[in-house]
Amino acid sequence: MGAALYMVAGLAGGLSLGAEETARRQAPTYTAASIVNAASNATGALAPYTFATIYGTDLSYSTRAIAPEDLRSGRLPTELGGVRVNIGNTLAALFYVSPGQINLLIPTTKVMNWPQVEIQIVIDGKVGPAVAMKLLEAAPALFQWGPTTVVATRPDWTHINAAAPARPGEIVILFATGLGETNPEAIWLQAPPAAAPLKRMSEFGVILDNTLLEREQVLYAGAAPGFAGLYQINLKLPDKLVDDPEIRIALGGQISPAGLRLPVRAAGPQPGPSTAR
């Protein structure tokens, strides 16, 4: 599970494993406006079991990322570098802390008082403000490379990007957060051992260039096995598709932010090594 930890920490807002930084030993400072969805880096709605990022000052005395030794009987840590984040009377799972940023996983509905919650950071007894926030049942967001490109792979886990774009009719895998409960339900602080489809699958959709795809084109949407809080979407692209379509996901009336594109080339030679002639 060690490799999974690093992947999730990186996806959830920028892994940094440099030398420790010493912060001023003051109470942490942050606001509701500085708490964002870690996948999209956008303010606004969050949901249970969603990756979130808190920006602020004096959030930690040092820079610390999750490591395999932080697991206790396979459970994710709720404290890193002396930092704890309380959400709805339950401690969040922590993946990364630094003086200016914390990456965390919001607790599930089964262990947290919600939808009205307070978020509060505590560092060795120094307490930050209790920030009020309302959680929705779903707050879908796709993970992204840079400002406009969605994170996507092929079934063999090779990356899809401008140099190796997807093709119409190909199967691609997307990664998301904020898609709500699965069946079976997630066990808090533990990585799902196997696939678990969305409980509200009938309300889930993928939108390419403002067109909702047919239901049979979504091969799977649910927990990514081995990655607590991460959702995986297996998608068969339409046979006819324009280059670099905008891609969004929706669930229960909530839709992911606009502006992300999936690298696709509808025509031309397939990428691959050249053949000597």
Protein Blocks (a to p, Z undefined) as FASTA:
>chain_A
ZZmmmmmmmmnnoaafbdcdddddddddddfklpccfklopgcjddehiacddddehkbf
bdcdddfklpgghiacfbeehiacdeehiacddfbdcfkbccdddddfklpccfbdcddd
deehiacddddddddfbdcddddehjkbccdddfkopacdfklccdehiacddddehkaj
adddddehiacfbdcddfklmmgccdeehiacdfklmmbgcddehiahiacddddddfbd
cehiacdddeehiacdehiacdddfbdcdedddddZZ
